[in-house]
Amino acid sequence: MKKLALAVTLAFASLTALADSRGFITLEGEVENKHNTDNDITSFNLIPGVKLNDNYTVDLKVQAQSTDNTKATSANIEPRLKYSQKIGMTDFTVWGRVSLGEKIQSTGNFGYYAIEPGITYNVIKDVKLTVSDRFRDSFADNKGYQTNTIYGGVTYDVNSFDQVGLKLYRKYEDTESNGVEVAYTRWF
């Protein structure tokens, strides 16, 4: 695990040395209300990343989860690649993100993938609205991990280094739930 952390740190340090790149770290907290159960899920996410240029962003999402009442815990490690493209002279940007991840839990680990297309609208200079739909599924059968998640959110650029955000989401397929996520991003 120490070697992996060192490799990721060196990779991000190398990427931030590129002329047009800009590093960031995002902290997220979320609460997910699962339908038909009292077992809400609380998650904390740490996401170091690099915006390579106007179009490409790479990051590593590390997530820790805890389920109420059952006290079950799990973690996800998910490298991600995002491509963004501004639509002409408009205030709209379309984007897509692909991910490969590993779910780590006491009942056994498994790999998964995710695809997330989205669109962002710059309402005013420092405020953006985003809508996306994330599809996720495991590489293994019978893991109950196939979900679609529809996100709607807003971000506010406090200044050129700090950004705060709020997202609401709805999961369906193998998991049925609603959730809210708050985020803070620090740019370097």
Salt bridges, closest charged atoms under 4 A:
GLU32 OE1 - LYS171 NZ 3.24
ASP59 OD1 - ARG80 NE 2.69
GLU78 OE2 - ARG134 NH2 2.68
GLU116 OE1 - ARG97 NE 3.46
ASP157 OD2 - LYS128 NZ 3.12
ASP162 OD1 - ARG186 NH1 2.96
GLU176 OE1 - ARG170 NH1 3.10
GLU181 OE2 - LYS167 NZ 3.65
